[in-house]
Each structure stands twice: as structure tokens, then as C-alpha cells.
Amino acid sequence: MMSPQMDMFHDTLHFVRILLLAALAAPVVAAAGDVNMSMPMADAPAHFRPTREAYTDNHQFLVKLLAVPSPVPFEEYFTLRFAVYDGHDSTKKLSGAVLKVSAGMRHGMKQGYAHGMESAPKITGKDGVFTVSGMYFHMMGAWTLEASVEEGGKRGIAFFQLPCCGQ
């Protein structure tokens, strides 16, 4: 068992070690600030047609984008409408499907998002048609929208590209 004085000595020694490490690391961290780690950022509207329909990754579902504003607004809330169909019968709308939507910008990444939207969209659905309100694109460029579908124990993800933003 250590005396209170020894405990205090060890605590002080530990604190001094941390300060020393911080002092040694500071020049390295400061030099890293000179490294260009930025991602390509669009400063002008993207000019391409939005994806209008996409099969999920497992081909179980076909998701159609029924309504999208033209042009997609910049820094304004907007609404999208989707319909979900059977992936093996594109005329069979799935009234029991559940849809979840997220959106983000990839900035050159092949998977995932470099960042997402600054809003949380609300989704309402009836008879396989879904209204997604509260979409908000705060940056110009190409946005990737992920539509996750679940129905009858099956799941799948479809991806859409949306251009932002016309003025």
C-alpha cells in the first residue's frame, strides 16, 4: 500500500508525462495543417438528370421516383414522391412496403457519405406510394439518395443521384 505522498507523486509524474507528450506532438499536429486533406467541393450547380428508377441491390424491389422538383432547390426544403414495386413484376405495386430514405454527398467516395443532409426527412406512405418531405440540400453538387425498402421479410437498398441545385 502506497502512502498518500507516493500517490500524489505518481499522479504528478503521470501529469508531467502527458504534458511532455503534448508538447512533443504539437509541432507534428501543426505541420499536418499544411497537408491538403480537403475533398472536392462543388461551387456550382450539378447538371444531370436525376435517377428516376432503380432496382435494389438484391433485385427484390424496383423503386421509382415519381416526383422531384425541377430544378432541385438549394437551401430550401422540398418534397419527393416514390413508389415501390416488386422487383420481378414492375407493374405490381407493394402496398405493404416500408421505405426509409437518407441522402448525402460522396465527394469522390465510392461507398457511404462524406456528409449527410442537415435535415431529417419525414416519410408517409399509403398503398406503396411514399411522400418524403423535409429534404434539404445545403450544398451544390451531386447528392446520393439511399432508399431502403422492407417488405415481407425481404430487404433491399436502391440508390438515386440527384443534382443540386438550379437557380
N, C-alpha and C positions, 0 to 999 in steps of 0.2 A: 504494500500500500504506500502510495506516494504522499508526501506532505503537501499541504496547501501551497507552500512556496515552490515546490517542484512542479505542481500542476500549472501554476502561473508561469513558471519558466518555460515549460513545454508549449503552452498556449502562445506566449510571446514569440518563441522560436518559430512556431508554425506561421504566425502572422508575418514575421520578417521574411520567411521563405516565399510567401505569397507576394509580398511587395517586391522582392527581388525578381521573381519570375515576371511579374507585370512590367517592371522596368526594363527587363531584357526583351520582352515581347513587343513593347511599344514601337521600336523602330521598324520591326517586321510588319506590324499591322499598318503603320503609317505608309510604308512603301507599297503595300498592297493596294492602297488607294489610288496609286498611279496606274494600276493594271486596268485595262479596259474590259470590264466584265458585263457591259451593257448588252441587252438584247435588241435586235432591230425593232424599232417602233415606227408605226405608220403615222405620218403627219398630214396625210391627205386621204380622202375617201377611197374605199376599195371599189373597184368597178368590175363586177362579175354578177352573174345571175345567181340568186340563192338556190340551194338544193331544194327541189320540190318534192322528192320522194326518195326513200332509202329503205332497203331491207336491213333487218337487224343482223348482227354478226353471225348468228346461227341460222338465218333464213326462216325463222319461225314466224316473223311478223313483217308486214310492209307498213311503214309509217309515211303518210302523205301530209305535206304542209299545204293546207287548204287556203290560208290567208296570211299574208305578210305585207306590211306597209311598203309602198314603193315611192320614194326611197325609204330604207330603214332610217328612223330618226336618230340624231346624235344628241346625247344628253337629254332625252325626253323618254318618258315611259311609253311603251307600246304593247300591243297585244298580238298574239299569234293564235292560229287555229290549226289543229292536227286531227287526223283520223287514223285509226289503227285497223288494219286488215289482216286476215290470215295470210301467212307467207306462201301458202300453197294454193290459195284461191284469192286472187286480188280483188274479187268482187264481194267477198264475204267480210263485211264489217264486224268487228268483235265488240259486242256491247258489254261484255264483262271484263274488258281490259282495264288495266291501271297504268297510267302514264306519269312518269317523273321526268323533269327537264332541268338541265343545268347548262350553262354557257360560259365560255371563257376564250381567251386568246392564247394561242400556242407560241407565237413569236419564234418559229423555227423548230419547236419541239415536235417530235413525231408522235408522242403519246402524252396524255394529260394536258394540263393547262399551266401556262406561266402565271396566269392570274384569272380569276373568275369575275363575274358581274358584281357590282356593288348593290345589288337588289336581290330579293328573294321572291321569285315569281309565285303567283297563286294559280292553281290548276283546278278547273271544274270540268266535269265530263258527264256525258249522257249518250247512251247508245253508240259508243265507240268514237264519238267526236269530243275533242277536248279544247277548251279555251285556256290559253296561258296568258295571264295578264301580269303586268308589273315587270316586263322585260325592260332593261335599261343598259344601253351600251355607252360607256363613258370614255371610250377611246375609238378612234377611227382605225379601220383596217378590217381584216378577215376575222370573224368570230366563228368558233366551232360550237355547235349546239349538240348536246348529248341527250337523246330521247331514250329513256329506259322503259321497257314495256314488260308487264307481267300479266299472264292470263292462263288460267287452267293449269297452274303448276309449272308453266314454262316461262322463261325469262330471256330477254334479248336487248341489245343496245344498238340503236341506229344513230348515225352521225350526219349532221347537216352543216353546210357552210353558209353563213350569212354575211353579206357585205355591209360595212358601216363606213361612212354614212353619207348620204346625199345631202345637199344643202340647197 
